[in-house]
Amino acid sequence: MEGGPFESRHPLVGLVDETIRLNSRLRSVFAEARQDSSLNDSEQMVLNAVVEAEKAPTVAQIGRSMGQARQLVQRAANALRDGGLIEMADNPDHKRAPLLRPTAQGLVLKRAIDARADSIAENLLPADDLDAVREATQALRTLRKKLEAQLRGR
């Protein structure tokens, strides 16, 4: 709300508020994409993290990168493993922290959810708004990386 009662707040505080609100709306709108998968929010988050990772992550790494408790991520990872969507592999760097990898079934499910999400997105946002979304995404990514670097330095 421009020019509203919170204009004197630090812009980052306003961004936090808008991000929380947007996250809630987006989760609601895109829940339909995974309705046939029987995955809950945590399981979807972990499956996304495992599939999208450049190298196989651990539960702790996913928890840190998503700002979630390790126990929550562990429960979701266990459910995904039990459902045949991810596998846990030996980690040469840490005996008690296995690496998480998607199974073929997990990849197929993720692709199906992504396709449904793409369809929802195309219906929500006209093509002429996509450049603004790309710019916002890049700005948020840049801000996130700066914050993560600062937090690692503590």
Protein Blocks (a to p, Z undefined) as FASTA:
>chain_A
ZZiaklmpcfklmmmmmmmmmmmmmmmmmmmmmmmnopafklmmmmmmmmmpmbdcdfkl
mmmmnopafklmmmmmmmmmmnopaccdddfkbmklccddddfklmmmmmmmmmmmmmmm
mmmpcfklmmmmmmmmmmmmmmmmmmmmmmmmZZ
